[in-house]
Amino acid sequence: MSSGRTELAWFKSSYSGSDGDSCVEVAIAEQAVLVRDAKDVSRQPFAVDRECWSHFVRFASEH
């Protein structure tokens, strides 16, 4: 990240295994939810609108 930006707090799902071999990490930013590959954190994360992320999580938790 560029200087001057606040460091993000990345976390994994509670459903992720302890091996960490197929996980994504998520960070909540002011305007979006950022998602990245836990195995390759050097790659640029992708951003998801916060409202869309909420809908996705709600859908996933119901199925």
C-alpha positions in Angstrom: 0.0 0.0 0.0 1.1 3.5 -0.6 2.3 5.6 2.3 -0.2 7.8 4.0 -2.9 5.1 4.0 -4.0 3.3 7.1 -2.9 -0.3 7.3 -5.8 -2.7 6.8 -6.7 -5.5 9.3 -7.0 -8.6 7.2 -8.8 -11.7 8.5 -9.8 -15.2 7.4 -13.1 -16.8 7.7 -13.8 -18.9 10.8 -14.5 -21.7 8.3 -11.0 -21.7 7.0 -8.9 -24.7 7.9 -5.7 -24.4 9.9 -3.5 -25.4 6.8 -4.4 -22.1 5.0 -4.0 -23.7 1.6 -7.2 -22.5 0.1 -8.3 -19.4 1.9 -9.1 -15.8 1.1 -8.6 -12.9 3.4 -10.9 -10.0 3.8 -10.4 -6.4 5.0 -13.0 -3.8 5.6 -12.1 -0.5 4.1 -14.1 2.8 4.3 -15.7 2.4 0.8 -15.4 -1.3 0.1 -14.6 -4.8 1.3 -11.2 -6.0 0.0 -10.6 -9.6 -0.8 -7.2 -11.3 -1.5 -5.6 -14.7 -1.8 -4.1 -15.7 1.5 -1.4 -17.7 -0.3 -0.2 -14.7 -2.3 -0.7 -11.5 -0.4 1.6 -9.6 -2.8 -1.1 -9.6 -5.4 -3.5 -6.8 -5.6 -6.8 -7.5 -3.7 -10.1 -6.9 -5.4 -12.8 -4.5 -4.0 -16.4 -5.3 -3.5 -19.1 -2.8 -2.6 -19.9 -3.1 1.1 -23.6 -3.5 0.5 -23.0 -6.2 -2.2 -20.6 -8.0 0.3 -23.3 -8.0 2.9 -25.7 -9.6 0.5 -23.1 -12.2 -0.5 -22.4 -13.1 3.2 -26.0 -13.3 4.0 -26.7 -15.6 1.0 -23.7 -17.8 1.8 -24.6 -18.2 5.5 -28.1 -19.4 4.4 -26.8 -22.1 2.1 
